[in-house]
């Protein structure tokens, strides 16, 4: 699927248009929030904005961190949620017990393959996370989009986007900022539009399977 998304055609769409497109979806893998995705994006961004008011790039990173879920939309191929959401993890080495629903890896052929089922598998100790192949999901897709559109977000922002579902690595605002208190979208929209204009072109090229 990673290779397929690397070859497909592109469609132009703004960051905010993508946020609104995701308003149609609720992440089935998330039992803590039954609100549309745009509320999750804004709750995360506003929580970080409150704690780190001077780091505007971090506010924007929080807003866009889940936009890779646009692949769930029919215009982008309507990929199933099980293939795009939930936690991500390294492949090519033993599946760590901290991975959600670890027990189901017992049926995975890699679990019985001596090339992959050791602690380091195909890697060497200290090789660096950038050399580790992660399971494919909305994180890597959005990282691909941000990279290709030459965003001026700092590297820390790209790291957050790429690994925010790697729960074994960190705790994060996206998990602990969820609330039934909804964000007034139109009230905060001008601020986030200003950040989008600062760090991104007006329209981005998105890889689309339509």
C-alpha positions in Angstrom: 0.0 0.0 0.0 2.9 2.3 0.7 4.3 1.8 -2.9 0.8 2.2 -4.3 0.3 5.6 -2.7 3.7 6.6 -4.0 2.6 6.2 -7.6 -1.0 7.4 -7.7 -2.2 10.6 -9.3 -2.5 13.9 -7.4 -5.4 16.3 -6.7 -5.1 19.8 -5.4 -6.8 20.8 -2.2 -6.2 23.3 0.7 -5.4 22.2 4.2 -8.6 23.6 5.6 -10.7 22.0 2.9 -9.2 18.7 4.0 -10.1 19.4 7.6 -13.7 20.0 6.6 -13.7 16.9 4.4 -12.8 14.8 7.5 -15.8 16.3 9.3 -17.8 13.4 7.8 -15.8 10.8 9.7 -15.5 9.4 13.2 -12.4 7.2 13.9 -13.8 3.8 14.8 -10.5 2.9 16.5 -11.0 5.6 19.0 -13.4 4.7 21.8 -13.0 8.0 23.6 -14.4 10.3 21.0 -17.5 10.1 18.9 -17.3 13.6 17.5 -16.2 14.3 13.9 -12.5 14.4 13.2 -12.4 18.2 12.8 -13.2 18.5 16.5 -10.4 16.1 17.4 -8.0 18.2 15.3 -9.0 21.4 16.9 -9.1 20.1 20.4 -5.6 18.8 20.0 -4.3 22.0 18.5 -6.0 24.2 21.1 -4.7 22.2 24.0 -1.1 22.6 22.7 -1.7 26.3 21.9 -2.7 26.8 25.5 0.4 25.1 26.9 2.9 26.4 24.2 1.4 29.8 23.1 4.6 30.9 21.3 5.2 27.7 19.2 2.8 28.4 16.3 4.3 25.6 14.1 3.4 23.2 16.9 -0.2 24.4 16.8 -0.4 23.8 13.1 1.3 20.4 13.4 -1.4 19.4 15.9 -4.2 20.6 13.5 -2.9 18.6 10.5 -1.5 15.5 12.3 -4.5 13.3 11.4 -5.3 14.6 7.9 -3.9 11.4 6.4 -7.3 9.9 7.3 -8.6 11.6 4.1 -7.7 8.2 2.5 -11.0 7.0 4.1 -12.9 9.3 1.8 -14.4 7.9 -1.5 -12.6 10.6 -3.5 -9.3 9.3 -2.1 -9.9 5.5 -2.6 -12.2 4.8 0.4 -9.6 2.6 2.2 -11.0 0.7 5.1 -10.5 2.1 8.6 -8.6 -1.0 9.8 -5.9 -0.3 7.2 -5.4 3.4 8.0 -6.1 4.1 11.7 -5.0 2.8 15.1 -1.4 2.5 16.4 1.6 2.0 14.2 4.7 -0.1 15.0 8.0 -1.3 13.6 7.9 -4.2 11.1 10.9 -6.4 10.3 11.5 -7.3 14.0 9.7 -8.9 16.9 6.3 -7.4 17.7 6.6 -5.7 21.0 4.0 -6.6 23.7 3.1 -2.9 24.1 1.4 -2.9 20.7 -2.4 -2.8 21.1 -4.0 -6.3 20.6 -0.6 -7.8 20.5 -2.1 -11.3 20.9 -3.3 -11.2 17.3 0.2 -11.2 16.0 0.4 -14.9 16.8 -1.3 -15.5 13.4 1.1 -13.2 11.5 3.7 -15.2 9.4 6.4 -12.7 10.4 6.0 -13.9 14.0 7.4 -17.3 13.0 10.0 -16.1 10.6 13.5 -16.2 12.2 14.6 -13.2 10.0 12.0 -11.0 11.6 11.0 -12.4 15.0 14.1 -11.4 17.0 14.5 -8.2 19.0 16.4 -6.4 16.3 15.2 -8.5 13.3 16.5 -6.9 10.0 18.0 -3.9 11.9 21.1 -3.3 14.0 21.1 -1.8 17.4 21.1 2.0 17.4 20.4 2.2 13.6 18.0 5.2 14.2 14.3 5.4 13.8 14.5 7.0 10.3 16.0 3.6 9.2 13.1 1.6 10.6 10.1 0.6 8.5 6.9 1.3 10.2 3.5 -0.2 9.5 1.6 1.8 6.9 -1.1 4.2 8.0 -2.5 7.7 7.9 0.7 9.0 9.6 3.1 8.1 6.8 0.6 9.3 4.2 0.4 12.8 5.7 4.2 12.9 6.2 4.5 12.1 2.4 2.1 15.0 1.6 3.8 17.5 3.8 7.2 16.6 2.4 6.2 16.7 -1.2 4.6 20.1 -0.8 7.8 21.6 0.6 6.2 22.9 3.9 8.4 25.1 6.0 7.4 23.3 9.2 10.5 22.4 11.2 11.7 18.8 11.2 10.2 18.3 14.7 6.8 18.9 13.1 7.4 16.3 10.4 8.6 13.8 13.1 5.4 14.3 15.1 3.2 13.8 12.0 5.1 10.7 11.0 5.2 9.0 14.4 2.2 10.3 16.3 0.4 6.9 16.2 3.6 5.1 17.4 2.1 4.9 20.9 4.9 2.8 22.3 7.2 5.7 21.8 5.4 8.5 23.6 2.3 9.9 25.2 0.6 12.7 23.3 -2.0 15.5 23.3 -4.0 13.7 20.6 -4.8 11.0 23.3 -5.3 13.3 26.3 -7.0 16.4 24.8 -10.3 14.7 23.9 -13.3 16.4 25.4 -17.0 16.6 25.1 -16.5 20.4 25.2 -16.6 21.3 21.5 -14.4 23.9 19.8 -16.2 26.8 18.1 -14.8 26.2 14.6 -15.5 29.6 13.1 -14.0 31.4 16.1 -10.6 29.7 15.8 -10.6 29.2 12.0 -8.9 32.6 11.2 -6.0 31.8 13.4 -5.3 28.4 11.9 -5.8 29.8 8.4 -3.0 32.3 9.1 -0.7 29.4 10.1 -1.6 27.4 7.1 -0.7 30.4 4.9 2.5 30.8 6.8 3.8 27.3 6.4 2.1 25.9 3.3 1.2 26.9 -0.2 -2.4 27.8 -0.8 -3.3 24.4 -2.2 -1.4 21.2 -1.7 -1.0 18.3 -4.1 -2.5 15.2 -2.5 -2.0 11.6 -3.7 -5.5 10.4 -4.7 -6.8 6.9 -5.7 -9.9 8.2 -7.4 
